């Protein structure tokens, strides 16, 4: 019994809703989700340094006449992970894990309790500003200061922004991996340490 992935042509027919935040950074294709849990997992993918891109409901797997679209596909260097959001109200086909693995992908099921709460809140707050673009002048000004000082606090970074509002500008640079902050220990605050992103 062969289980094969196929490119989704009818993905738009899958029941989806819009969940917030609307903005994404590394999503390839339309951003539509079955539930809030899938949306929250996608928020975490946008701030995961190992993720190069991700997509949602964009590829289907079929088995014995049944077709299923997994919630998310995360692309990492040399690795592709199929991610299923485990909502109690929605059942996943029992054959899907084996189908993903037989196609050479990793497979992961995530529940609400699996998500790091502080990192998720920081990610969602940053993504509110994903649409901002930071000009060369502001970016170079901040990166030069970080190169000189090593690290700065969020509060110390704010005067570097003159062409865009400071908080949206800093958030945009974090999301674009120009600078980095710790998203796990505490919510982003004036005292949060900012450093250059080193990969």
Number of C-alpha atoms within 10 A of each C-alpha: 5 9 19 14 17 13 11 15 10 12 18 12 7 13 10 14 12 13 17 14 17 13 17 22 18 20 20 13 11 13 20 22 21 20 18 16 20 23 23 21 22 29 27 19 26 24 23 14 14 13 17 14 18 24 22 25 23 23 20 18 20 17 16 8 5 10 17 19 22 22 26 25 26 23 19 15 9 5 11 18 18 23 22 22 24 18 16 8 5 10 9 16 13 8 14 21 18 14 20 22 14 14 13 12 18 17 17 15 13 15 14 15 7 9 14 13 14 14 20 21 19 19 26 21 16 24 24 17 20 21 14 15 15 21 13 9 12 19 19 13 15 24 19 14 17 18 12 10 10 12 17 20 16 20 15 16 21 17 13 20 20 14 14 15 13 19 16 20 24 28 24 23 23 21 22 17 16 17 21 21 18 14 17 15 9 13 17 20 10 12 11 18 17 21 23 21 15 8 9
